[in-house]
Amino acid sequence: MISLLNSLNFSLAKGVLLRTNDNAFSLISETPVRVLRISPALYGLIKKISEGQDLFELIKDKPVSERKSVTSILLTLVAKGYLSIQYKRCNEYLSNNPGRLEHCDALKQCNGHLPHGQNGSFKNSISASGYDEILPTVTVVIPVKNRPGEIRDCLDSLKVLNYPKEKMEIIVVDDGSTDSTGDIIASYNVKLISLPKSKGASACRNIGVKEAKGEIIAFLDSDCTVSPGWIKELLPYFAFEGVGAVGGFVNSYYNSSCLDKYEAACSSLNMGKRVLFERDAKTNFYVPSCNLFVKKDAFNQTGGFKESMHVGEDVDFCWRMRKLGYFLLYVPQGVIAHKHRNILAKMLKRRMEYGTSEADLYKKHSDKEKVFPVPVYEGLSFLSFLLAICMTKPLLLAVNAPLLPLGVFAKAKKISEYRSEFGYMSLLKSFLRSTLSVYYFILFHLMRYYLLLMLAAGVVYSPVWHLAAISLVISSIVDYSVKKPNISFAAFLYFYVLEHLAYQTGVLGGCLKQKSFKCYKLKIKILL
């Protein structure tokens, strides 16, 4: 499978420079201002792949442990914004792999890249036998219960997948449906497993994997439809040594009402438009199971999904898999469209259910912590802000006056150690950006988990209401600006408040049920 690396291309991210100075090797980011010291060997590797050399050719003869180390480093650099990764342009792929591609019309029409989430058939985009021969076998596993319309749309979308039919199988596990769902599935050329009694989605997925013949398991929910390039866009990432699972982008199927547009931007299934990767298995990173590809060997070694869990089972699976040493990767490709709950009461109920899983998850995984790294001067700035509000003493904000030059000076000194220089304005902007990020993330956490508690505490000590209001205003403005939902801010704020109140109600209820409040704990890690 490592040969699939031929279809991926690395390059330096926009605004990033690769520099050597007096035997010091570094990656330099202009926005935000960052300098990362790297080894001479890594410098040489990045230089080669950014100039167009194939990573496959550079590492194919290396030991497995070394390939896994290279994978971890490169994907970390992608996730941190130093490198970018994308499909090679059609003509570049042809020149490096003569005779492998017969048809590239679709690629040329979209500027040489595979389409992400577009409608229409792209069966010929990468359809030559030379490329198809190296593709692994894939089994799509879909759990379903009493969703006749949804499963029909789901299976119809799979008909136009751009993937060799002889290398793909589809298994649908009917979880004791009492309507026409089973009859509809039977009319398609798929393998149907019917359960006499409902066992839950986790059990259905496990049963499907036991019957699967594919090397890769592609989990898909029955209320989702796929883009034609769904499988081919996610598979190449398994060429990286150590990757056990890859998740793709989850879009919204509906887009007419205000709630639809809010969900399209703010759904908890939407992991964003950036590559996500964490080397440290102790972090809380996961990918939702509605669009999750897993190596069958990794799935079996992990032990599958916990069948006793009916919410949060995908988080639990990802955490257990990562603990075994497998890498988990999210890429904003392999697009599916999810039919979210488009009735407000049902959406809020589902958010509350998600919240109930937190206490159970943190009880099962005692090594997990919510850790937030805070640079020292930015942290002191927020502390003065917090005390000024809670003690109703605005003069405490004056502490920020000396913190600004101190923070800029500290940043300049640190960067000079890497023998790099930036202008004062660049450093000032970088410090302000870092400070505002600290404000946002802490205030968002307060709003996400403590809004109800702050409202209650405000009855006893009214300044807490000011903190609650500021937390809500700042976090909502930032999220509205970043996520850009196609609705008014007033409509966004309405759904935003209700969603987070529902979620934290679920969290509190789950904590009371589990008699554990660990998920409320936020560990601040001071960065000097």
C-alpha positions in Angstrom: 0.0 0.0 0.0 3.0 2.3 0.4 3.1 2.8 -3.4 -0.1 4.9 -3.0 2.2 7.7 -1.8 2.8 8.3 -5.5 -0.6 10.0 -5.7 0.2 12.5 -2.9 2.4 15.6 -3.1 4.1 17.6 -0.3 5.0 21.3 -0.4 5.8 24.1 1.9 2.7 25.8 3.2 1.9 29.3 2.1 4.2 31.8 4.0 6.6 29.1 5.2 10.3 29.2 4.4 12.9 26.4 4.6 16.2 28.0 5.8 19.7 27.1 6.7 22.1 29.5 8.4 25.5 28.6 9.9 24.5 24.9 10.2 21.2 25.8 11.8 18.2 24.3 10.0 14.7 25.6 10.5 11.2 26.1 9.1 10.0 29.7 9.4 6.4 30.8 9.3 5.5 34.4 8.6 1.9 34.2 9.6 1.7 33.4 12.5 5.3 34.2 13.4 7.0 30.9 14.3 10.4 29.3 13.9 10.9 25.5 14.2 14.4 24.1 14.5 14.8 20.8 12.5 17.6 18.3 12.0 19.8 18.3 8.9 18.3 15.0 7.8 14.7 16.4 8.1 15.8 19.6 6.3 17.2 17.4 3.4 14.0 15.3 3.2 11.7 18.4 3.2 13.8 20.1 0.6 13.6 17.0 -1.7 9.9 16.4 -1.4 9.1 20.2 -1.7 11.1 20.2 -4.9 8.9 17.4 -6.3 10.8 14.2 -5.5 8.6 11.2 -4.6 8.4 10.4 -0.9 7.7 6.8 -1.9 11.1 6.6 -3.7 12.9 8.2 -0.8 11.6 5.9 2.0 10.5 2.7 0.3 13.6 0.8 1.3 13.8 2.2 4.8 12.9 -0.1 7.9 9.3 0.0 9.0 10.2 1.9 12.2 12.0 4.6 10.3 9.1 5.0 7.8 6.7 5.3 10.8 8.9 8.0 12.3 9.0 9.9 9.0 5.2 9.6 8.8 4.7 11.0 12.3 7.0 13.9 11.7 5.7 14.9 8.2 2.0 14.6 9.2 2.7 16.7 12.4 4.2 19.4 10.2 1.2 19.3 8.0 -1.2 19.6 10.9 0.8 22.5 12.4 0.7 24.4 9.1 4.4 24.1 8.1 3.7 21.7 5.2 0.7 21.1 2.9 -0.3 17.9 1.3 -2.5 17.4 -1.8 -3.1 15.1 -4.8 -0.6 15.6 -7.6 -1.6 17.3 -10.7 -2.6 15.0 -13.5 0.2 15.8 -15.8 2.8 15.5 -12.9 1.4 12.1 -12.0 1.5 11.0 -15.7 5.2 12.1 -16.0 6.2 10.2 -12.9 4.0 7.2 -13.6 4.0 6.7 -17.4 1.2 4.4 -18.7 -0.7 4.3 -15.4 -3.4 6.7 -16.3 -5.5 6.5 -19.5 -8.1 9.1 -18.7 -7.5 12.4 -17.0 -10.2 14.6 -18.6 -12.0 15.1 -15.3 -8.8 16.0 -13.5 -7.8 18.6 -16.2 -11.2 20.2 -16.0 -10.7 20.8 -12.3 -7.2 22.2 -12.6 -5.5 18.9 -12.2 -6.9 18.0 -8.8 -9.4 15.4 -7.8 -12.8 17.0 -7.1 -13.8 17.2 -3.4 -17.5 16.7 -2.9 -18.7 17.7 -6.3 -21.8 16.1 -7.8 -21.6 14.1 -11.0 -19.6 11.1 -12.1 -15.9 11.1 -12.2 -15.4 7.5 -13.0 -12.6 8.2 -15.5 -10.6 10.6 -13.3 -8.2 7.9 -12.2 -9.4 4.8 -13.9 -6.5 3.2 -15.6 -5.6 -0.3 -14.7 -2.1 0.6 -13.7 -3.3 2.7 -10.8 -6.2 0.4 -10.0 -3.9 -2.6 -9.6 -2.3 -1.1 -6.5 -5.5 -0.2 -4.8 -6.5 -2.2 -1.7 -9.8 -4.0 -1.3 -12.4 -2.0 0.6 -15.5 -3.1 2.5 -18.2 -0.4 3.2 -20.1 -1.2 6.4 -23.4 0.5 7.0 -25.6 0.0 10.1 -29.3 0.9 9.7 -32.6 0.7 11.5 -35.9 1.9 10.3 -34.6 4.3 7.7 -36.0 3.3 4.3 -35.6 6.6 2.6 -32.2 7.4 3.9 -30.7 3.9 3.1 -32.1 4.2 -0.5 -30.3 7.5 -1.0 -27.2 6.2 0.6 -27.0 3.1 -1.6 -27.8 5.1 -4.7 -24.9 7.4 -4.0 -22.6 4.4 -3.7 -23.5 3.3 -7.2 -21.4 6.1 -8.8 -18.3 5.6 -6.7 -15.1 6.0 -8.6 -13.6 2.7 -7.4 -13.0 -0.7 -9.1 -16.1 -2.8 -8.4 -14.1 -6.0 -8.1 -12.1 -4.4 -5.2 -15.2 -3.2 -3.2 -18.0 -4.8 -1.3 -20.9 -3.2 0.6 -22.3 -4.8 3.7 -25.5 -3.4 5.3 -26.4 -4.6 8.7 -30.2 -4.2 9.4 -30.6 -3.7 13.2 -34.0 -5.3 13.6 -36.0 -2.8 11.4 -39.7 -3.1 11.6 -40.6 -1.3 8.4 -39.6 -1.6 4.7 -35.9 -0.9 5.3 -34.9 -4.6 4.8 -36.9 -4.9 1.6 -35.3 -1.8 0.1 -31.8 -3.0 0.9 -32.5 -6.4 -0.6 -33.2 -4.8 -4.0 -29.6 -3.6 -4.2 -26.5 -5.6 -5.1 -25.1 -5.5 -1.6 -24.7 -8.0 1.2 -27.5 -7.8 3.7 -27.2 -9.0 7.3 -30.6 -8.9 9.1 -30.6 -9.0 12.9 -33.8 -10.4 14.5 -33.5 -8.0 17.4 -31.9 -4.6 17.7 -28.3 -4.6 19.1 -27.3 -1.0 18.4 -25.0 0.6 15.8 -21.8 -0.5 17.5 -22.8 -4.2 17.4 -23.9 -3.8 13.7 -20.5 -2.4 12.8 -18.7 -5.2 14.5 -20.8 -7.8 12.8 -20.2 -6.2 9.5 -16.4 -6.2 10.0 -16.5 -10.0 10.9 -18.1 -10.7 7.5 -15.8 -8.2 5.6 -13.3 -9.3 3.0 -11.6 -5.9 2.5 -8.2 -4.8 3.8 -9.8 -1.4 4.6 -13.2 -1.0 6.3 -15.1 2.2 5.3 -17.7 3.0 8.0 -20.7 5.0 6.7 -23.9 5.9 8.4 -27.2 5.2 6.7 -28.3 8.9 6.8 -25.3 9.9 4.7 -24.5 10.0 0.9 -21.1 9.9 -0.6 -19.2 11.9 -3.2 -17.9 9.9 -6.2 -14.3 10.2 -5.1 -15.1 9.3 -1.5 -12.9 6.2 -1.3 -10.1 7.2 -3.6 -9.5 10.5 -1.9 -9.0 8.9 1.5 -7.1 5.7 0.7 -3.7 7.2 -0.2 -3.2 8.3 3.4 -2.9 4.6 4.5 0.4 4.5 2.6 1.9 6.3 5.5 3.4 3.8 7.9 1.5 3.4 11.1 -1.7 5.1 10.0 -4.6 2.9 11.4 -7.5 5.1 10.5 -8.4 8.1 8.4 -11.5 10.3 8.7 -13.0 12.5 6.0 -15.1 15.6 5.7 -18.7 15.6 6.7 -20.9 18.1 4.9 -24.5 18.9 5.4 -27.1 17.3 3.2 -29.7 19.9 3.8 -29.2 23.6 3.2 -32.5 25.4 3.1 -33.6 26.5 6.6 -31.6 28.6 9.1 -31.0 25.5 11.2 -29.7 23.6 8.1 -27.2 26.4 7.5 -26.2 26.5 11.1 -25.6 22.8 11.1 -23.6 23.0 7.9 -21.1 25.3 9.6 -21.3 24.1 13.2 -22.1 20.4 13.2 -20.0 18.4 15.7 -19.4 16.0 12.9 -17.7 18.7 10.8 -14.0 18.5 11.8 -13.1 21.5 9.7 -11.0 22.3 6.6 -7.5 21.6 8.0 -5.6 18.3 8.3 -5.7 17.0 11.9 -3.0 14.7 13.3 -1.7 14.1 16.8 1.5 12.1 17.6 0.8 12.0 21.3 -1.8 9.2 22.0 -2.8 11.0 25.3 -4.5 13.9 23.4 -8.3 13.8 22.9 -8.3 13.7 19.1 -10.9 11.5 17.4 -12.8 11.2 14.2 -16.6 10.5 13.9 -17.6 7.0 12.7 -20.0 8.2 10.1 -17.0 8.8 7.8 -14.2 6.6 9.1 -11.8 4.3 7.2 -9.9 1.8 9.3 -7.4 -0.9 8.5 -9.1 -4.2 9.3 -6.0 -5.4 11.2 -6.1 -2.3 13.3 -9.8 -2.6 13.9 -9.4 -6.2 15.1 -6.4 -5.5 17.3 -8.4 -2.6 18.9 -11.3 -4.9 19.6 -13.9 -3.1 17.6 -16.6 -0.8 19.0 -17.8 -1.2 22.6 -21.3 -2.6 22.1 -22.5 -1.3 25.4 -22.0 2.3 24.2 -24.7 4.0 22.2 -23.1 7.4 22.0 -19.4 8.3 22.1 -18.4 4.9 20.9 -16.4 6.4 18.0 -14.4 8.5 20.4 -13.7 5.5 22.6 -12.6 3.4 19.6 -10.3 6.1 18.3 -8.7 6.6 21.7 -8.1 2.8 22.2 -6.7 2.4 18.7 -4.3 5.3 19.2 -3.2 3.9 22.6 -2.0 0.8 20.7 0.4 2.9 18.7 -1.7 3.4 15.5 -1.9 6.9 14.0 -5.3 8.6 13.4 -5.5 11.2 10.6 -8.3 13.5 9.5 -8.2 15.1 6.1 -10.9 17.5 4.7 -11.5 15.2 1.7 -13.5 12.1 1.0 -16.7 14.1 1.3 -20.0 12.7 2.5 -23.3 14.6 3.1 -25.0 13.9 6.4 -28.8 14.3 6.9 -28.6 16.0 10.2 -31.6 16.3 12.5 -33.3 19.3 10.9 -35.9 19.8 13.6 -34.6 22.0 16.5 -35.9 19.8 19.3 -34.3 16.7 17.8 -31.0 18.5 17.2 -30.9 19.7 20.8 -31.7 16.2 22.1 -28.9 14.8 20.1 -26.4 17.4 21.3 -27.5 16.6 24.9 -26.9 12.9 24.2 -23.4 13.7 22.9 -22.8 15.6 26.2 -23.8 12.6 28.3 -21.0 10.6 26.8 -18.1 12.8 28.2 -18.2 11.5 31.8 -18.3 7.9 30.6 -15.4 8.4 28.2 -13.2 10.2 30.8 -14.0 7.5 33.3 -13.0 4.7 30.9 -9.9 6.6 29.8 -8.3 7.8 33.0 -5.1 8.9 31.2 -7.1 11.5 29.2 -6.9 15.2 30.2 -8.1 18.5 28.7 -4.8 20.3 28.4 -4.6 23.9 27.2 -1.1 25.3 26.6 -0.9 29.0 27.5 2.2 31.2 26.8 3.2 33.0 30.1 2.6 36.6 29.1 -0.6 35.8 27.2 -1.8 33.9 30.3 -1.0 36.8 32.6 -2.9 39.1 30.3 -6.0 36.8 30.6 -5.6 36.5 34.3 -5.7 40.3 34.8 -8.8 40.3 32.5 -10.5 37.6 34.6 -9.7 39.3 37.9 -10.9 42.7 36.6 -14.3 41.2 35.8 -14.7 39.0 38.8 -13.5 41.6 41.3 -15.1 44.5 39.4 -11.8 46.4 39.4 -11.2 47.6 35.8 -7.8 49.1 36.9 -6.4 45.6 37.0 -6.5 45.7 33.2 -3.6 48.1 33.4 -1.3 45.1 34.0 -1.6 44.6 30.2 0.4 47.7 29.5 3.8 46.3 30.5 2.9 42.8 29.3 2.7 43.9 25.7 6.3 45.0 25.3 7.5 42.1 27.5 5.7 39.6 25.4 7.0 41.1 22.1 10.6 41.2 23.6 10.3 37.5 24.7 9.1 36.5 21.3 12.0 38.4 19.6 14.6 36.9 21.9 13.3 33.4 21.3 13.3 33.8 17.6 16.8 35.3 17.6 18.0 32.0 19.2 17.1 30.4 15.9 19.1 33.0 14.0 16.0 34.5 12.4 14.7 38.0 12.5 11.2 39.6 12.1 10.2 43.2 12.1 8.7 44.8 15.3 5.2 45.0 13.7 5.2 41.3 12.7 6.1 40.4 16.3 3.5 42.7 17.7 0.8 41.2 15.5 1.9 37.7 16.5 1.7 38.5 20.2 -1.7 40.1 19.9 -2.9 37.2 17.8 -1.6 34.7 20.4 -3.2 36.7 23.2 -6.6 36.8 21.5 -6.4 33.1 20.9 -5.8 32.4 24.6 -8.8 34.7 25.4 -11.0 32.9 22.9 -10.2 29.3 23.9 -10.6 29.8 27.6 -13.8 31.9 27.3 -15.2 29.3 24.8 -14.5 26.5 27.4 -16.2 28.5 30.1 -19.2 29.1 27.8 -19.3 25.5 26.5 -19.2 23.8 30.0 -20.1 26.4 32.6 -22.7 28.8 31.2 -25.5 27.2 33.2 -23.4 27.1 36.3 -22.2 30.7 35.8 -25.8 31.8 35.4 -26.7 30.1 38.7 -23.6 31.4 40.5 -24.5 34.9 39.4 -27.5 34.9 41.7 -25.1 34.8 44.6 -22.3 36.9 43.1 -23.5 39.1 40.2 -20.1 39.7 38.6 -20.1 36.1 37.4 -23.0 37.1 35.1 -20.6 39.6 33.5 -18.1 36.8 32.9 -20.9 34.6 31.4 -22.0 37.4 29.1 -18.5 38.2 27.9 -17.7 34.5 27.4 -20.8 34.1 25.2 -20.3 37.3 23.3 -16.6 36.8 22.4 -16.9 33.1 21.6 -20.0 33.6 19.4 -18.5 36.5 17.5 -15.3 34.6 16.8 -17.1 31.4 15.8 -19.5 33.4 13.5 -16.5 35.1 11.9 -14.5 32.0 11.4 -17.2 29.5 10.5 -19.1 31.9 8.3 -22.6 30.4 8.4 -24.9 31.7 5.7 -27.4 33.2 8.3 -27.7 36.4 10.3 -25.7 36.8 13.5 -29.0 36.9 15.5 -30.1 33.6 14.1 -26.7 32.1 14.7 -26.6 33.3 18.3 -30.0 31.8 18.9 -29.0 28.3 17.8 -25.5 28.7 19.3 -26.8 29.4 22.8 -29.4 26.6 22.7 -26.9 24.1 21.3 -24.3 24.8 24.1 -26.9 24.8 26.8 -28.2 21.4 25.6 -24.7 20.0 25.4 -23.6 21.1 28.9 -26.9 19.9 30.3 -26.0 16.5 28.9 -22.4 16.8 30.4 -23.8 17.6 33.8 -26.3 14.8 33.7 -23.7 12.3 32.5 -21.3 13.4 35.4 -24.1 12.9 38.0 -24.9 9.5 36.5 -21.2 8.4 36.5 -20.4 10.1 39.7 -17.3 11.6 38.1 -16.7 15.2 37.2 -13.2 14.8 35.6 -14.4 16.0 32.2 -14.9 19.5 33.8 -11.2 19.8 34.6 -9.1 22.0 32.4 -5.4 21.7 32.9 -3.5 24.9 32.0 0.1 24.2 30.8 2.2 27.3 31.0 4.7 27.8 28.1 7.8 29.7 29.0 
